[in-house]
Amino acid sequence: MGTQERRRRIPSVDALLRTLPAKKAAEEFGRPLIRAAVKEVLDTAREAATRGVEPPGEEALLARAIGRAATVTFGLTPAINATGVVLHTGLGRAPLPEEAVASVAKAARGYSDLEIDRETGTRRGRTARAEMLVTALTGAEAALIVNNNAASLLLALAALAKRKEVLVSRGELIEIGGDFRLPEIMAASGAKLLEVGTTNRTKIADYRSALSGRTGLILKVHPSNYRVVGFAQAPPVSELSTLARKKGIPFLYDLGSGLLDRFNGIPAEEPAAIESLRQGADLVCFSGDKLLGGPQAGIVAGRADLVERLRKHPIARAVRVDKMQISALGSVLAAYSQGRQFELPTWRMLRAPASEVKHSAEQLAKALDGDLEGATVVASEAAVGGGSLPGFALPSFAVRLETKTPDRFAAHLRNGRPPVFCKVEEGAAVFDLRTVDPADFERLARAITYAMESDGREEND
């Protein structure tokens, strides 16, 4: 069958909208949304038809469209992460602790004293409470919170180095994901990139020789989503700090992945905010939803005069956080202040002993044993993910499930209730238990059993 014939078999938007199921769906979700969903599904089917893919039937197309409309209407769906990637960007990175979730709900439910000082009745900064926690924890003179770390960097460059040169090692010209690259962020800020050193070796002398009257900032960027190993060199924070102070220019350290303090078990090459400030960085910036274990946010901490320049810059308002973000972040920072950081879901998963994960895998395999054959416990390697601790493997255990069509089986799991995300390796579905909350074990077992039954029915049809 040719491309034109395949495309002719795909119904029009109006034809599908005239069907009874579409009319019922329009009553539930609204006709504008159903029309948009139908158009999107049909466009996808037509594009696939040009690549030789047979189009689904009318009922299947309509089911997909209604499913998309339901997803949009009902919002994000809680999922079970059995991939072994702790900070899984596609699944929302750091899961929040219950107290942070409660704090968000409380802030969202009605009015709150978001920007009011109750003692004086005057206006105050919306992020003042969380910033007080940041300064208390880090020892910084001041702090500023924005909506993500890329925003932190953009704001700092615009406020401190617009139309000036910013010295950056060639080995730190990172891409942070989604095709966003440091040179492009710098260009958008109005600062001018001046590369120093080489990809694998940059010395303090390279920075010193590049300094001029046009220099506005020294920027160090931690490559938190890759590692440079072997014949490599970079000057320590203390040397860069001394050079910047001698020349009277600011020194900013973009830490990226958000490690607040040095904890046992974390690789020595992963910098922490507290130690970087102690070593002389004028400002540090880092993420809230990675190793910190909180919501999406960008945190800047350091010298009060520099933070104030960032706070007063017009971009600061464009990248500010809302009341729900700040409520969640405040709750997570309070856990650090109270010495309860290892109770946060992210740190519980990162620090769980391999023996504990193995026991969880054995429990799941036992639960599946009555319904399914071929469920075995295997050693696995989990990852931190989210652009954090690249190459740092976490010993883990998983349940391996043999299936004739693992990709189709994984698709059934993703589209189930709850959605389950796993790995597909060597013809099998693999469920890493390091990233599964023990409270979800029973639901996971049911979801796997149901997906296997669905896969079997589809195979027999």
C-alpha positions as CSV (number, residue, x, y, z in Angstrom):
1,M,0.0,0.0,0.0
2,G,1.4,3.4,-1.0
3,T,1.8,6.5,1.2
4,Q,-1.2,8.3,-0.3
5,E,-3.5,5.3,0.2
6,R,-2.4,5.0,3.9
7,R,-3.0,8.8,4.4
8,R,-6.5,8.5,2.8
9,R,-7.5,5.9,5.3
10,I,-7.0,8.4,8.2
11,P,-10.3,10.2,8.9
12,S,-10.6,13.9,9.1
13,V,-10.9,15.9,12.4
14,D,-14.5,16.7,11.8
15,A,-15.4,13.1,10.9
16,L,-14.0,11.9,14.3
17,L,-15.7,14.8,16.2
18,R,-19.1,13.7,14.8
19,T,-18.8,10.3,16.4
20,L,-20.8,9.5,19.5
21,P,-17.7,8.8,21.7
22,A,-16.2,12.1,20.7
23,K,-19.4,14.0,21.5
24,K,-19.5,12.4,24.9
25,A,-15.9,13.2,25.5
26,A,-16.5,16.8,24.4
27,E,-19.2,17.1,27.1
28,E,-16.7,15.9,29.7
29,F,-13.5,17.6,28.7
30,G,-14.8,20.5,26.5
31,R,-15.0,20.6,22.7
32,P,-11.9,22.8,22.2
33,L,-9.7,20.4,24.0
34,I,-11.1,17.3,22.2
35,R,-10.7,19.0,18.9
36,A,-7.0,19.9,19.7
37,A,-6.3,16.3,20.9
38,V,-7.9,14.8,17.8
39,K,-5.9,17.0,15.5
40,E,-2.7,16.2,17.3
41,V,-3.3,12.4,17.1
42,L,-4.3,12.6,13.4
43,D,-1.2,14.7,12.5
44,T,1.0,12.1,14.2
45,A,-0.8,9.3,12.3
46,R,-0.3,11.1,9.0
47,E,3.4,11.7,9.6
48,A,3.8,8.0,10.5
49,A,2.0,7.0,7.3
50,T,4.5,8.8,5.2
51,R,7.2,6.6,6.9
52,G,5.3,3.4,5.9
53,V,3.4,2.8,9.2
54,E,-0.1,1.5,8.8
55,P,-2.6,3.9,10.4
56,P,-4.7,2.6,13.4
57,G,-8.4,2.3,13.1
58,E,-10.9,5.0,13.9
59,E,-11.6,3.6,17.4
60,A,-7.9,3.5,18.3
61,L,-7.3,7.0,17.0
62,L,-10.2,8.4,19.0
63,A,-9.1,6.5,22.1
64,R,-5.7,8.1,21.9
65,A,-7.2,11.5,21.5
66,I,-9.5,11.1,24.5
67,G,-6.6,9.7,26.5
68,R,-4.6,12.8,25.8
69,A,-7.5,15.1,26.7
70,A,-7.9,13.2,30.0
71,T,-4.2,13.6,30.7
72,V,-4.4,17.3,30.1
73,T,-7.5,17.7,32.2
74,F,-6.5,15.6,35.2
75,G,-2.9,16.9,35.3
76,L,0.3,15.1,36.2
77,T,-0.1,11.5,37.1
78,P,1.8,10.0,40.1
79,A,4.1,7.3,38.8
80,I,6.3,4.5,40.1
81,N,10.0,4.9,39.3
82,A,11.6,1.4,38.9
83,T,14.4,2.7,36.6
84,G,17.1,2.9,39.2
85,V,17.6,6.6,38.4
86,V,17.1,8.5,41.6
87,L,16.9,12.1,40.1
88,H,15.0,11.1,37.0
89,T,14.4,14.4,35.0
90,G,11.5,12.9,33.0
91,L,9.8,11.8,36.2
92,G,10.2,15.1,38.1
93,R,13.6,14.7,39.7
94,A,13.6,14.9,43.5
95,P,10.4,13.5,45.2
96,L,9.3,15.8,48.0
97,P,9.0,14.7,51.6
98,E,5.4,14.6,53.0
99,E,5.9,17.8,55.1
100,A,6.9,19.7,52.0
101,V,3.8,18.4,50.1
102,A,1.7,19.5,53.1
103,S,3.4,22.9,53.0
104,V,2.6,23.3,49.3
105,A,-1.1,22.4,49.9
106,K,-1.4,24.8,52.7
107,A,0.1,27.7,50.7
108,A,-2.1,26.9,47.7
109,R,-5.4,26.5,49.5
110,G,-6.0,30.1,50.2
111,Y,-4.4,33.4,51.2
112,S,-1.1,33.5,53.0
113,D,1.4,36.0,54.3
114,L,3.6,35.5,51.2
115,E,4.9,39.1,51.0
116,I,3.7,40.6,54.3
117,D,5.6,41.1,57.5
118,R,3.0,40.4,60.1
119,E,4.8,42.3,62.8
120,T,4.9,45.6,60.9
121,G,2.2,45.0,58.3
122,T,4.6,46.2,55.6
123,R,5.7,44.4,52.5
124,R,8.6,42.0,52.6
125,G,10.4,39.8,50.1
126,R,8.5,36.6,49.3
127,T,11.7,34.5,49.6
128,A,12.9,36.1,52.8
129,R,12.2,33.1,55.0
130,A,13.9,30.5,52.8
131,E,16.8,32.9,52.2
132,M,17.3,33.2,56.0
133,L,17.6,29.4,56.1
134,V,20.1,29.4,53.3
135,T,22.3,31.9,55.0
136,A,22.0,30.1,58.3
137,L,23.0,26.8,56.7
138,T,25.8,28.1,54.5
139,G,27.3,31.0,56.5
140,A,26.8,33.3,53.5
141,E,26.1,37.0,54.0
142,A,23.0,36.9,51.8
143,A,21.0,34.6,49.5
144,L,18.5,34.9,46.6
145,I,16.1,32.2,45.3
146,V,14.9,32.1,41.7
147,N,13.0,29.5,39.7
148,N,16.0,27.3,38.6
149,N,19.7,27.3,38.4
150,A,19.9,28.3,34.8
151,A,18.0,31.4,35.9
152,S,20.5,32.0,38.7
153,L,23.4,32.0,36.2
154,L,21.6,34.2,33.7
155,L,20.7,36.7,36.4
156,A,24.2,36.8,37.8
157,L,25.8,37.3,34.4
158,A,23.4,40.0,33.5
159,A,23.7,41.8,36.8
160,L,27.5,41.5,37.2
161,A,29.0,41.4,33.8
162,K,26.8,42.8,31.1
163,R,29.0,44.1,28.2
164,K,32.0,42.8,30.1
165,E,34.2,39.8,29.6
166,V,33.7,36.6,31.7
167,L,36.6,34.2,32.0
168,V,35.6,30.6,31.7
169,S,37.8,27.5,31.3
170,R,37.3,25.7,27.9
171,G,36.8,22.5,29.9
172,E,33.7,24.0,31.6
173,L,31.6,25.2,28.5
174,I,28.9,22.8,29.4
175,E,25.5,21.9,27.9
176,I,23.0,21.6,30.7
177,G,20.3,19.6,28.8
178,G,17.6,20.5,26.4
179,D,20.2,22.0,24.1
180,F,20.9,24.9,26.5
181,R,24.6,25.7,26.4
182,L,26.7,28.0,28.5
183,P,27.9,30.2,25.6
184,E,24.2,30.8,24.6
185,I,23.2,31.7,28.2
186,M,26.1,34.1,28.4
187,A,25.2,35.7,25.0
188,A,21.6,36.1,26.2
189,S,22.8,37.8,29.4
190,G,24.8,40.4,27.5
191,A,28.1,39.2,28.9
192,K,31.0,38.3,26.7
193,L,32.6,34.9,26.9
194,L,36.4,34.7,27.0
195,E,37.7,31.1,27.0
196,V,40.8,30.3,28.9
197,G,43.0,27.2,29.0
198,T,42.3,24.0,27.1
199,T,39.6,21.3,27.3
200,N,41.4,19.1,29.7
201,R,44.0,21.4,31.4
202,T,43.5,25.0,32.6
203,K,45.9,26.7,35.0
204,I,45.7,29.8,37.1
205,A,48.2,31.4,34.8
206,D,45.6,31.1,32.0
207,Y,43.2,33.2,34.0
208,R,45.9,35.6,35.0
209,S,47.0,36.3,31.5
210,A,43.4,36.8,30.2
211,L,42.6,39.5,32.8
212,S,42.2,43.0,31.5
213,G,40.2,46.2,32.2
214,R,37.3,44.6,30.3
215,T,37.0,41.6,32.7
216,G,33.8,41.7,34.7
217,L,33.7,38.2,36.3
218,I,35.6,35.0,36.8
219,L,33.2,32.0,36.4
220,K,33.9,28.5,37.4
221,V,31.3,25.9,36.3
222,H,31.2,22.4,37.8
223,P,30.6,19.8,35.0
224,S,27.9,18.0,37.0
225,N,26.6,16.0,34.1
226,Y,30.0,14.6,32.8
227,R,33.5,13.8,34.1
228,V,36.9,14.7,32.7
229,V,39.4,12.1,33.8
230,G,43.0,11.3,33.0
231,F,45.4,14.1,32.0
232,A,43.3,16.9,33.4
233,Q,43.9,19.9,35.6
234,A,41.9,22.9,36.9
235,P,42.9,25.5,39.5
236,P,41.3,25.1,43.0
237,V,38.6,27.5,44.2
238,S,41.1,29.2,46.6
239,E,43.5,30.2,43.8
240,L,40.7,31.6,41.7
241,S,39.3,33.5,44.7
242,T,42.7,35.0,45.5
243,L,43.2,36.1,41.9
244,A,39.7,37.6,41.7
245,R,40.0,39.5,45.0
246,K,43.5,40.8,44.0
247,K,42.0,42.2,40.7
248,G,38.8,43.5,42.4
249,I,36.4,41.4,40.3
250,P,33.7,38.9,41.5
251,F,34.2,35.2,41.4
252,L,31.1,33.0,40.8
253,Y,31.1,29.3,41.2
254,D,28.2,27.5,39.5
255,L,27.9,24.2,41.4
256,G,25.0,22.9,39.3
257,S,23.8,19.8,41.1
258,G,23.1,21.3,44.5
259,L,25.2,19.5,47.2
260,L,24.8,21.7,50.2
261,D,27.5,20.2,52.4
262,R,30.1,17.4,52.3
263,F,28.5,14.1,53.3
264,N,30.1,10.6,53.7
265,G,30.0,8.6,50.6
266,I,29.9,11.5,48.2
267,P,32.8,11.6,45.7
268,A,35.5,14.1,46.6
269,E,35.2,15.8,43.2
270,E,31.6,16.9,43.9
271,P,31.8,20.4,45.3
272,A,29.5,21.6,48.1
273,A,28.1,25.0,48.6
274,I,29.3,25.4,52.2
275,E,32.9,24.4,51.5
276,S,33.1,26.5,48.2
277,L,32.1,29.6,50.1
278,R,34.6,28.8,52.8
279,Q,37.3,28.4,50.1
280,G,36.6,31.9,48.9
281,A,33.9,32.0,46.2
282,D,32.1,35.3,46.3
283,L,28.9,33.7,45.0
284,V,27.8,30.1,44.5
285,C,24.6,29.0,42.7
286,F,23.0,25.6,42.6
287,S,19.8,23.7,42.0
288,G,17.0,23.0,44.5
289,D,15.6,19.8,42.8
290,K,18.8,17.7,42.5
291,L,21.1,16.7,45.4
292,L,19.4,19.2,47.7
293,G,16.3,17.0,47.4
294,G,13.7,19.8,47.1
295,P,11.6,21.5,44.4
296,Q,12.8,23.2,41.3
297,A,14.6,26.3,42.3
298,G,17.9,28.2,41.8
299,I,19.8,29.3,44.9
300,V,22.4,32.0,45.0
301,A,24.5,32.6,48.1
302,G,27.5,34.7,49.0
303,R,28.5,38.4,49.4
304,A,25.6,40.7,50.4
305,D,26.6,43.5,48.0
306,L,26.7,41.1,45.0
307,V,23.4,39.4,45.9
308,E,21.8,42.8,46.3
309,R,22.8,43.7,42.7
310,L,21.2,40.5,41.5
311,R,18.0,41.2,43.5
312,K,17.6,44.7,42.0
313,H,18.2,43.6,38.4
314,P,15.0,43.6,36.2
315,I,15.5,39.9,35.3
316,A,15.1,39.0,39.0
317,R,11.3,39.6,38.8
318,A,11.0,37.6,35.6
319,V,12.6,34.5,37.3
320,R,11.1,34.7,40.7
321,V,9.4,31.7,42.4
322,D,5.8,31.3,43.3
323,K,4.3,30.6,46.7
324,M,4.2,26.8,46.2
325,Q,7.8,26.5,45.2
326,I,9.0,28.7,48.1
327,S,6.8,26.7,50.6
328,A,8.3,23.4,49.5
329,L,11.9,24.7,49.5
330,G,11.5,26.2,52.9
331,S,10.3,22.9,54.3
332,V,13.2,21.0,52.8
333,L,15.8,23.6,54.0
334,A,14.2,23.4,57.5
335,A,14.9,19.6,57.5
336,Y,18.6,20.4,56.9
337,S,18.6,23.0,59.7
338,Q,17.1,20.4,62.0
339,G,19.6,17.7,61.0
340,R,17.0,15.6,59.3
341,Q,18.3,15.9,55.7
342,F,18.8,12.1,55.4
343,E,15.1,11.6,56.0
344,L,14.4,13.4,52.6
345,P,13.3,10.8,50.0
346,T,16.3,11.6,47.7
347,W,18.9,11.0,50.5
348,R,17.0,7.9,51.7
349,M,17.3,6.4,48.3
350,L,20.9,7.4,47.8
351,R,22.0,6.1,51.2
352,A,19.9,2.9,51.4
353,P,22.2,-0.1,52.0
354,A,22.4,-2.6,49.1
355,S,21.3,-5.3,51.5
356,E,18.1,-3.4,52.1
357,V,17.4,-2.9,48.4
358,K,18.1,-6.7,47.9
359,H,15.5,-7.5,50.5
360,S,13.0,-5.3,48.7
361,A,13.7,-7.0,45.4
362,E,13.2,-10.4,47.0
363,Q,9.9,-9.3,48.5
364,L,8.7,-8.1,45.1
365,A,9.8,-11.3,43.3
366,K,8.0,-13.4,46.0
367,A,4.8,-11.3,45.5
368,L,5.0,-12.0,41.7
369,D,5.9,-15.6,42.0
370,G,2.3,-16.8,42.4
371,D,1.1,-15.1,39.2
372,L,4.2,-14.9,36.9
373,E,7.0,-17.2,36.0
374,G,10.6,-16.1,35.4
375,A,10.8,-13.3,38.0
376,T,14.3,-13.3,39.3
377,V,16.4,-11.1,41.6
378,V,19.6,-9.7,40.0
379,A,22.4,-7.4,41.0
380,S,22.0,-3.9,39.4
381,E,23.6,-0.5,39.3
382,A,21.5,2.5,40.0
383,A,22.4,6.1,39.1
384,V,22.0,9.5,40.7
385,G,20.7,11.1,37.5
386,G,19.4,14.6,37.0
387,G,22.8,15.8,35.8
388,S,24.4,14.9,39.2
389,L,27.4,12.7,40.1
390,P,28.1,11.4,36.6
391,G,29.7,8.0,36.5
392,F,28.9,7.4,40.2
393,A,27.1,4.0,40.3
394,L,25.0,2.9,43.3
395,P,25.1,-0.9,44.0
396,S,21.5,-2.0,43.7
397,F,19.2,-5.0,43.1
398,A,16.3,-5.5,40.7
399,V,13.7,-7.9,39.7
400,R,14.2,-9.2,36.1
401,L,11.1,-10.4,34.3
402,E,11.4,-12.4,31.0
403,T,8.8,-11.5,28.4
404,K,8.5,-12.2,24.7
405,T,7.8,-8.6,23.9
406,P,9.6,-6.4,26.6
407,D,9.1,-3.1,24.7
408,R,5.3,-3.7,24.4
409,F,5.2,-4.9,28.0
410,A,7.0,-1.7,29.2
411,A,4.5,0.3,27.1
412,H,1.6,-1.4,28.9
413,L,3.2,-0.5,32.3
414,R,3.7,3.1,31.3
415,N,0.0,3.4,30.3
416,G,-1.3,1.7,33.4
417,R,-2.7,3.0,36.6
418,P,-0.4,3.8,38.2
419,P,2.1,4.3,35.4
420,V,5.3,2.2,36.0
421,F,8.6,3.0,34.4
422,C,11.3,0.3,34.3
423,K,14.4,-0.6,32.2
424,V,14.3,-2.9,29.2
425,E,17.6,-4.9,29.0
426,E,18.5,-7.9,26.9
427,G,14.9,-9.0,26.2
428,A,13.6,-8.5,29.7
429,A,11.9,-5.9,31.8
430,V,14.0,-4.9,34.8
431,F,12.6,-3.2,37.9
432,D,15.3,-1.6,40.1
433,L,14.1,-1.4,43.7
434,R,16.4,1.4,44.9
435,T,14.0,4.0,43.5
436,V,10.7,2.4,44.5
437,D,9.1,3.6,47.7
438,P,8.3,0.5,50.0
439,A,4.8,1.9,50.3
440,D,4.4,1.2,46.5
441,F,5.5,-2.4,46.5
442,E,2.0,-3.8,46.5
443,R,0.8,-1.5,43.8
444,L,3.9,-2.2,41.7
445,A,3.2,-6.0,41.9
446,R,-0.4,-5.5,40.8
447,A,0.6,-3.2,38.0
448,I,3.2,-5.8,36.7
449,T,0.7,-8.6,36.9
450,Y,-2.0,-6.6,35.1
451,A,0.4,-5.5,32.4
452,M,1.6,-9.0,31.8
453,E,-2.0,-10.2,31.4
454,S,-2.7,-7.3,29.0
455,D,0.4,-8.2,27.0
456,G,-0.7,-11.8,26.8
457,R,-4.2,-10.9,25.6
458,E,-2.8,-8.6,22.9
459,E,-0.4,-11.4,21.8
460,N,-3.3,-13.8,21.4
461,D,-5.5,-11.4,19.5
